[in-house]
Amino acid sequence: MKKISILTIVFAWLILLNGCQDEDWNPAPDINDNIGAVTKISVNPSKNFFNALNPLASEEVEFTIDVDGFEVTEVSSVDVMLTFTEKDGTYNELEDIYEDKVYDAVKVGEVTSFPSTFALSAATAAESLGLDLSFFKVGDSFNLTFPIHSTDGRTFTVALNSDLCQQPAQPSFGGCNVRWAIACPSDLAGTYTVVSNGTSTDGCPSPATLVDYAYPSNITFTALGGGRYRLNESLGGQYIAWYGDCYGYDFETANNISDVCNVISGTFATAFQESYSVTGTVDPSSGVVTISWTNNFGDTGTNVYTPVN
């Protein structure tokens, strides 16, 4: 009986200890304790990049910052953290290429009242990074993140995309990003006609070479911001002409391009699952865009897009 009594007491004590541990040492999470805050950013469209055609000393980006604590979290301040990416800043000996170099984030400001307008000049960015302003070049890019500090001592650092920032669908943590680059003004949005020249290496299409092929439909350049555009047909209709009858490729191929100081770049993909880089130029006087490409199969093409006035 004595042994049974001792075991019973020990067993009861373990149950009690485990219950206390669940309640006191490792309490179940309360969703209300985990609700954070989010920043809401509105960028000034006339100050959303550093214009390479102007003296950089006069360039700045500007945005309005507000916060939302979901009526639970009270925000005391928001840090403004800058990450700088130097285009082709590091030489990769193994690959024999230059790769972008990403610098550690630095604090460039703090916001304590909301909403507030914040401006960051190129000169301040350079000083904060410990660089000379002349170090910056076209293609270098910048990214701001916004760690949020609450009055109860918490910090939220997870950056959300702009859609979630504007209309958070669930309790969120951290803030939006503001991205920009050193670039030239770009205004390619609109409607174009396209004439193409190219050669297919596939044995099916006839003719395999297209000369001054005029695609029958107009092409739309849709602005994505920051000199980026979406083309609803990026191959000048050549894939449709070559591979429509052969392989059923009778649909348009949308892809994105970037315009940096009248130099076009991008990475195209097709329904054949291959991808490849493209190059091109913009004629600033006529607005004509010329894009050349070569795919993984050895097909080549040059598309000349002329604005429709």
C-alpha positions in Angstrom: 0.0 0.0 0.0 2.8 2.4 0.8 4.4 1.8 -2.6 1.1 2.4 -4.3 0.5 5.6 -2.4 3.9 7.0 -3.3 3.5 6.2 -7.0 0.1 7.8 -6.9 1.4 11.0 -5.4 4.3 11.1 -7.9 2.0 10.6 -10.8 -0.4 13.3 -9.6 2.5 15.6 -9.1 3.7 15.0 -12.7 0.2 15.8 -14.0 0.0 19.0 -12.0 3.5 20.0 -13.1 2.7 19.4 -16.8 -0.4 21.4 -16.5 1.4 24.3 -14.9 4.1 24.1 -17.6 1.4 24.3 -20.3 -0.2 27.3 -18.7 2.7 29.2 -17.3 5.9 28.1 -19.1 4.6 27.7 -22.6 1.2 29.3 -23.0 -0.8 28.7 -26.1 -0.4 31.7 -28.5 -3.2 34.3 -28.6 -3.8 35.7 -32.0 -4.5 39.1 -30.5 -1.0 39.1 -29.0 0.5 38.6 -32.5 -1.2 41.3 -34.4 1.4 43.7 -35.7 1.3 46.8 -37.9 2.0 47.7 -41.5 3.2 50.7 -43.3 1.2 52.3 -46.2 3.4 54.0 -48.8 2.5 56.4 -51.6 5.4 57.4 -53.8 5.4 60.7 -55.6 5.3 59.8 -59.3 7.4 62.8 -60.2 10.1 61.8 -57.8 10.4 58.0 -58.1 13.9 57.5 -59.5 17.3 59.3 -59.8 17.4 60.8 -63.2 20.8 60.1 -64.8 20.3 63.1 -67.2 20.4 65.5 -64.3 23.1 66.3 -61.8 22.7 63.6 -59.1 23.2 66.2 -56.4 19.8 67.6 -57.3 18.0 64.2 -57.4 15.7 62.7 -54.7 12.9 60.3 -54.3 9.9 61.2 -52.2 7.0 59.3 -50.6 4.3 59.6 -48.0 4.4 57.0 -45.2 1.5 56.1 -42.9 0.9 53.2 -40.5 -1.9 50.9 -39.6 -1.9 49.0 -36.3 -5.3 47.3 -36.9 -6.7 49.2 -33.8 -4.5 46.9 -31.7 -0.9 48.0 -32.1 0.2 51.5 -31.3 3.3 52.5 -33.4 6.0 54.7 -31.9 8.3 55.1 -34.9 9.3 53.6 -38.3 13.0 53.3 -39.4 13.9 54.0 -43.0 16.6 51.4 -44.0 18.4 51.7 -47.3 19.9 48.7 -49.2 22.1 49.7 -52.2 22.8 47.4 -55.1 25.8 48.2 -57.3 25.2 47.0 -60.9 28.1 44.8 -62.0 30.0 45.6 -58.9 31.7 42.2 -58.3 33.8 40.2 -60.7 33.1 36.4 -60.6 36.3 34.7 -61.8 34.7 31.3 -62.0 32.0 32.4 -64.4 34.1 35.3 -65.9 31.2 37.7 -65.5 30.4 40.8 -63.4 27.6 40.4 -60.9 25.6 42.9 -58.9 27.0 43.7 -55.5 24.5 44.2 -52.6 25.6 46.4 -49.7 24.5 46.0 -46.1 21.4 48.0 -45.2 22.0 51.4 -43.5 19.6 53.6 -41.6 18.8 56.9 -43.4 16.0 58.2 -41.4 13.3 57.8 -38.8 9.6 58.7 -38.9 7.7 59.4 -35.7 4.5 61.1 -36.8 2.0 59.8 -39.4 1.3 60.4 -42.1 4.6 62.1 -43.0 6.3 62.9 -46.3 9.9 61.6 -46.5 12.5 62.6 -49.2 15.8 60.9 -49.7 18.4 62.6 -51.9 21.1 60.9 -53.8 23.7 62.9 -51.8 22.2 61.7 -48.5 22.1 58.1 -49.8 25.8 58.3 -50.8 26.8 59.8 -47.5 24.9 57.2 -45.5 26.6 54.4 -47.5 30.1 56.0 -47.1 30.4 56.5 -50.8 31.2 59.5 -53.0 28.2 60.7 -55.1 30.3 60.2 -58.2 30.4 56.5 -57.4 26.8 56.0 -58.5 26.1 55.0 -62.1 23.2 54.1 -64.4 21.7 50.8 -63.4 22.6 51.0 -59.7 19.4 50.4 -57.7 18.1 51.2 -54.2 15.6 49.6 -51.9 14.0 51.0 -48.7 12.5 48.9 -46.0 10.6 50.1 -43.0 11.0 48.3 -39.6 8.2 49.3 -37.3 8.6 49.9 -33.6 5.5 49.6 -31.3 5.1 51.5 -28.0 5.1 48.1 -26.2 8.6 47.4 -27.4 8.0 45.1 -30.4 9.7 45.5 -33.8 8.2 44.3 -37.0 10.7 43.9 -39.9 9.0 41.6 -42.5 8.5 43.6 -45.7 5.3 43.1 -47.6 4.4 43.7 -51.2 2.6 46.9 -52.1 -0.9 45.3 -52.6 -0.9 43.9 -49.0 0.4 47.2 -47.7 -2.5 49.1 -49.2 -5.1 46.6 -48.3 -3.9 44.1 -45.7 -5.9 40.9 -45.9 -4.8 39.6 -42.5 -2.8 40.7 -39.5 0.6 41.7 -40.9 4.1 42.4 -39.7 6.6 44.9 -41.1 6.3 47.4 -43.9 6.4 47.9 -47.7 9.4 48.4 -49.9 10.2 51.4 -52.1 12.5 50.5 -55.0 14.1 52.7 -57.6 17.2 53.0 -59.7 19.5 55.5 -61.4 17.9 55.7 -64.8 16.7 58.0 -67.6 13.1 59.0 -68.1 11.2 56.4 -70.1 7.9 56.9 -72.0 7.4 53.9 -74.2 3.9 53.0 -73.2 1.5 53.0 -76.2 0.7 51.2 -79.4 3.2 50.0 -82.1 3.4 48.3 -85.4 6.2 45.7 -85.7 8.2 44.5 -88.7 10.6 41.5 -88.1 13.5 39.7 -89.7 14.6 36.3 -88.4 15.6 32.8 -89.1 14.4 29.5 -87.6 16.7 26.5 -87.2 13.7 24.1 -87.0 13.0 21.9 -90.0 9.3 22.6 -90.1 8.6 26.2 -91.0 8.6 27.3 -94.6 10.0 29.7 -95.2 12.5 29.4 -92.4 13.7 33.0 -92.9 11.3 35.9 -92.5 12.2 39.2 -94.3 10.4 42.4 -93.4 7.6 40.3 -91.9 4.7 42.7 -90.9 2.7 41.3 -88.0 -0.9 42.0 -88.8 -1.9 43.2 -85.3 -0.7 46.2 -83.3 1.5 45.6 -80.3 0.8 47.3 -76.9 3.6 48.4 -74.5 2.1 48.6 -71.0 4.0 50.5 -68.4 4.9 48.6 -65.3 6.9 51.5 -63.7 10.6 52.3 -63.4 11.2 52.0 -67.2 9.7 48.5 -67.3 7.1 47.5 -69.9 4.9 44.5 -70.8 4.6 43.6 -74.5 1.6 41.5 -75.4 3.6 40.1 -78.4 7.3 40.2 -77.8 8.5 38.1 -80.8 7.1 40.2 -83.6 4.7 37.4 -84.6 7.6 35.2 -85.8 6.8 32.2 -83.6 3.2 32.3 -84.9 4.4 32.4 -88.5 7.0 29.7 -87.9 5.4 27.3 -85.5 1.6 28.0 -85.8 0.9 25.3 -88.3 3.7 23.0 -87.2 3.2 22.9 -83.5 0.0 24.8 -82.8 1.9 27.9 -81.6 -0.9 30.3 -82.8 -1.0 32.6 -79.8 0.9 35.7 -78.7 3.9 35.6 -76.4 3.9 38.3 -73.7 7.2 39.3 -72.1 8.8 42.3 -70.2 11.5 44.6 -71.2 13.4 47.4 -69.4 14.5 50.7 -70.8 17.5 52.3 -69.2 18.6 55.5 -71.0 17.4 54.2 -74.4 19.0 50.8 -73.9 16.6 47.8 -73.9 17.2 44.6 -71.9 15.1 41.7 -70.7 14.7 38.0 -70.5 12.1 36.4 -72.7 10.4 33.0 -72.3 8.1 31.1 -74.6 5.7 28.2 -74.4 8.5 25.9 -75.5 10.0 26.5 -72.0 13.2 28.1 -73.2 14.4 31.5 -72.0 17.0 33.9 -73.4 18.2 37.5 -73.0 17.4 40.2 -75.4 19.1 43.5 -76.3 17.8 46.6 -78.0 17.8 50.3 -78.4 15.3 53.2 -78.5 15.7 56.0 -81.1 14.8 59.1 -78.9 13.9 61.2 -81.9 11.4 58.8 -83.6 10.5 56.6 -80.6 11.3 53.5 -82.7 12.2 50.5 -80.5 14.5 47.8 -82.0 14.9 44.5 -80.1 17.1 41.6 -81.1 17.0 38.1 -79.6 18.5 34.6 -80.0 16.9 31.6 -78.3 18.4 28.3 -77.0 17.7 26.5 -80.3 19.6 29.1 -82.4 16.6 30.9 -83.8 17.3 34.6 -84.2 15.1 37.6 -84.7 15.2 41.4 -84.9 11.9 43.2 -84.3 11.4 46.9 -85.1 8.5 48.5 -83.3 7.2 51.8 -84.7 4.8 54.0 -82.6 1.3 54.5 -84.0 0.7 58.2 -84.0 
